[in-house]
Structure formats: C-alpha cells, structure tokens
C-alpha cells in the first residue's frame, strides 16, 4: 500500500513541475519574443492539462 501512495505523490509532483515549467517557458519566450502565440497557448494547454490530472487524482 505504501508503494501506491509514494507513486501517486511522485506523479503529482511531476505533473505540477511540468505545469510550472510550461508557464515559465511561456513567460520567458514572451519576454524574448521568440515564439508565436499559437505555440505559447499550446504550452499553457499542456500545463493546464497536467494541473487537471492532479486535481482529478485527489477526488
């Protein structure tokens, strides 16, 4: 039972880290003006998807 709990905790941390990385990447690429808006929205969508998985896992 402990392994399942630690695996869930690890997955939650990974998904939260991916969401944070996507948002930071969008901010940096927007400041540097090296990426178009469509690609930035895609990155934000990936981050939002990861946060949705984390929130659904808690239920």
C-alpha positions in Angstrom: 0.0 0.0 0.0 2.9 2.4 0.7 4.2 2.0 -2.8 1.0 3.1 -4.4 0.9 6.2 -2.1 4.5 7.1 -3.0 3.9 6.6 -6.7 0.8 8.9 -6.5 2.8 11.5 -4.7 5.6 11.3 -7.3 3.1 11.6 -10.2 1.5 14.6 -8.5 4.9 16.3 -8.1 5.9 15.5 -11.7 2.6 16.9 -13.2 2.9 20.1 -11.0 6.5 20.5 -12.1 5.5 20.2 -15.8 2.8 22.8 -15.3 5.2 25.2 -13.7 7.8 24.6 -16.4 5.3 25.3 -19.1 4.2 28.5 -17.6 7.7 29.7 -17.0 8.6 28.8 -20.6 5.7 30.9 -21.9 6.7 33.9 -19.8 10.4 33.7 -20.9 9.5 33.1 -24.6 7.1 36.0 -24.5 9.7 38.3 -23.0 12.3 37.3 -25.6 9.7 37.4 -28.3 10.9 34.1 -29.9 7.7 32.1 -30.1 4.3 32.8 -31.7 1.1 33.0 -29.7 -0.2 29.7 -31.0 2.7 27.7 -29.6 2.5 29.6 -26.3 -1.1 28.7 -26.0 -0.2 25.0 -26.7 2.3 25.1 -23.9 -0.2 26.6 -21.5 -2.7 24.0 -22.5 -0.2 21.2 -21.6 0.3 22.9 -18.2 -3.4 23.2 -17.6 -3.9 19.5 -18.6 -1.3 18.5 -16.0 -3.0 20.5 -13.3 -6.3 19.0 -14.2 -4.9 15.5 -13.8 -3.6 16.4 -10.4 -6.9 17.8 -9.3 -8.9 14.8 -10.6 -6.5 12.4 -8.8 -7.4 14.0 -5.5 -11.1 13.1 -5.8 
